[in-house]
Amino acid sequence: MKKVYLIRHGQTDYNLQNIVQGSGVDAPLNATGHWQAEQFYNHYRHLPFDKVYTSVLQRAQQSVSGFIQDGIPHEAYEGLNEINWGSREGTKITLEEDLYYHNMIATWQAGNTHVPIAGGESPEDVARCQLPVLEMLKTRPEEKNVLVCMHGRAMRVFLCQILNYPLRCMDTFEHKNLGLYVLHYTGSFFRVADYLNLEHLKENEA
């Protein structure tokens, strides 16, 4: 049995200020994000992780830095990056932007997951980039416990792929900063063992 611990990165100032982040915005964690990362590390440092996988973006790598500093092997892949939000990256979410975003979500939920954000990517683009990483996770049986840190929209796509859901269902999967999914892989399929666990952030809340 392989266990995959899948988390979203901790909070950044962009999250706090409602500024659009994507693969082209390499924002660092803010103080709250570092606190979230520390809480997660303290809660799960006892687990015998064989590998840490992250995107190439610093907010993902900073979120698991405690495990990396402990000497757990780490690999970073662009295939785990956030979706590219095109011309909207780095801009504050206005009422107009919010309407555009919700229209795009409705388009994707209707099954048109090939439609990209203006100047950016579609969910199907993201899914194609993730496939090599997914296949790698399946073909490394020596890695019994792995930690994967990535990004909100990309994480929804990732969960659809790993659980064989159509991409139009991706908003079924909620996410929060440093929220945890635990997935078990039997060698033939994945199942969700824990859904958006936030207990580590409720202990000793700042």
C-alpha positions in Angstrom: 0.0 0.0 0.0 1.4 3.4 -1.0 0.2 6.5 0.9 0.2 9.9 -0.8 -0.2 12.9 1.5 -1.4 15.7 -0.7 -1.4 19.3 0.5 -1.9 22.8 -0.9 0.7 25.4 -0.1 0.4 27.8 2.8 -1.0 31.3 2.7 0.7 34.1 0.7 0.1 37.8 0.8 -1.5 37.3 -2.7 -4.0 34.9 -1.1 -4.7 37.4 1.6 -5.1 40.4 -0.7 -7.3 38.5 -3.3 -4.6 38.8 -6.0 -4.7 36.1 -8.7 -1.8 33.7 -8.4 -0.8 31.1 -11.1 2.2 29.4 -12.5 3.7 32.8 -13.5 3.5 34.3 -10.0 6.2 32.9 -7.7 5.0 34.5 -4.4 6.6 33.4 -1.1 4.6 32.4 2.0 3.6 35.1 4.4 3.9 34.9 8.2 0.6 32.9 8.4 1.8 30.6 5.7 5.0 29.8 7.5 3.0 29.2 10.7 0.7 26.8 8.8 3.8 25.0 7.4 5.3 24.7 10.9 2.0 23.3 12.3 1.8 20.7 9.5 5.5 19.7 10.0 5.1 19.4 13.8 2.0 17.2 13.3 3.4 14.9 10.6 7.1 14.9 11.1 6.9 11.4 12.7 5.7 9.8 9.4 8.4 7.9 7.5 8.2 9.9 4.2 10.3 8.4 1.4 10.1 11.4 -0.9 8.8 14.9 -1.1 7.4 16.1 -4.4 6.6 19.8 -5.1 6.0 22.2 -7.9 8.9 24.4 -8.8 7.3 27.4 -7.2 8.7 28.7 -3.9 5.4 28.8 -2.0 5.0 25.0 -2.4 8.6 24.3 -1.5 8.6 26.6 1.6 5.4 24.8 2.8 7.4 21.5 3.2 10.8 22.9 4.0 10.9 21.3 7.4 10.8 17.8 5.8 13.4 18.8 3.1 15.7 20.1 5.8 15.3 16.8 7.6 17.0 15.2 4.6 14.0 13.6 3.0 14.7 13.4 -0.8 12.9 16.2 -2.7 12.0 16.4 -6.4 10.3 19.5 -8.0 8.3 19.3 -11.2 6.6 22.0 -13.4 3.9 19.4 -13.8 2.8 20.2 -10.3 2.6 23.9 -10.9 -0.6 25.9 -10.6 -2.7 26.6 -13.7 -1.6 29.6 -15.8 -4.3 32.2 -15.3 -3.0 34.3 -18.2 -3.4 38.0 -18.2 -5.1 37.8 -14.8 -2.1 36.7 -12.9 -0.8 39.3 -10.5 -4.0 41.4 -10.7 -6.5 42.1 -7.9 -9.9 40.3 -8.1 -12.4 43.0 -9.0 -16.2 42.4 -9.5 -15.5 42.1 -13.3 -12.7 39.6 -12.7 -14.8 37.6 -10.3 -17.6 37.4 -12.9 -15.2 36.2 -15.6 -13.8 33.6 -13.2 -17.2 32.2 -12.3 -18.2 32.1 -15.9 -15.0 30.1 -16.7 -15.8 27.7 -13.8 -19.4 27.3 -15.2 -17.9 26.6 -18.7 -15.6 23.9 -17.2 -18.4 22.4 -15.1 -20.4 22.1 -18.3 -17.7 19.8 -19.6 -15.8 22.3 -21.7 -12.5 21.7 -19.9 -10.5 22.3 -23.1 -11.4 26.0 -22.9 -8.4 28.0 -21.5 -8.4 31.2 -19.4 -7.6 34.1 -21.8 -3.9 34.0 -22.4 -3.5 31.0 -20.1 -4.2 27.3 -19.7 -7.2 25.1 -19.7 -7.8 22.2 -17.2 -6.9 19.8 -19.9 -3.6 21.6 -20.5 -2.8 21.2 -16.7 -3.9 17.5 -16.8 -1.5 16.7 -19.6 1.4 18.3 -17.7 0.5 16.3 -14.6 0.4 12.9 -16.3 4.1 12.1 -16.2 4.2 12.9 -12.5 1.1 10.7 -11.8 2.6 7.8 -13.7 5.9 8.2 -11.8 4.0 8.0 -8.5 2.5 4.7 -9.6 5.8 3.2 -10.8 7.9 3.8 -7.8 6.8 1.0 -5.4 9.8 1.5 -3.2 8.2 4.9 -2.1 5.6 3.8 0.4 4.9 7.2 1.9 5.1 10.4 -0.2 4.3 14.0 0.5 3.1 16.1 -2.5 2.7 19.9 -2.2 1.0 21.8 -5.0 -1.7 24.5 -5.7 -5.4 24.9 -5.5 -6.8 24.6 -9.1 -4.0 22.2 -10.1 -4.8 20.1 -7.0 -8.4 19.8 -8.1 -7.2 18.6 -11.6 -4.8 16.2 -9.9 -7.4 14.6 -7.7 -9.7 14.1 -10.7 -7.0 12.3 -12.6 -5.8 10.2 -9.7 -9.4 9.2 -8.8 -10.7 8.8 -12.4 -13.2 11.6 -12.2 -14.0 13.7 -15.3 -12.4 17.1 -15.1 -15.7 18.8 -15.1 -16.1 17.5 -11.5 -12.9 19.1 -10.2 -14.8 21.6 -8.0 -16.1 18.7 -6.0 -12.7 18.8 -4.3 -12.4 21.6 -1.9 -9.0 23.0 -0.8 -7.6 25.3 1.9 -4.1 26.6 2.5 -2.2 23.6 4.0 -5.3 21.4 3.8 -4.5 17.7 3.6 -5.8 14.8 1.5 -4.5 11.3 2.1 -4.7 8.9 -0.8 -4.1 5.1 -0.7 -2.8 3.3 -3.8 -3.3 -0.4 -3.9 -1.3 -0.9 -7.2 -4.4 -0.7 -9.3 -6.4 2.3 -8.0 -6.3 5.2 -5.6 -8.9 5.9 -2.9 -9.4 8.9 -0.6 -8.6 7.9 3.0 -8.8 11.5 4.4 -10.6 14.4 2.9 -9.3 18.0 3.5 -8.0 17.3 7.0 -7.3 20.6 8.8 -6.8 19.2 12.3 -3.1 20.2 12.3 -4.1 23.9 12.0 -6.6 23.7 14.8 -4.0 22.7 17.4 -2.4 25.7 19.1 -4.0 28.1 16.7 -2.2 31.4 16.5 
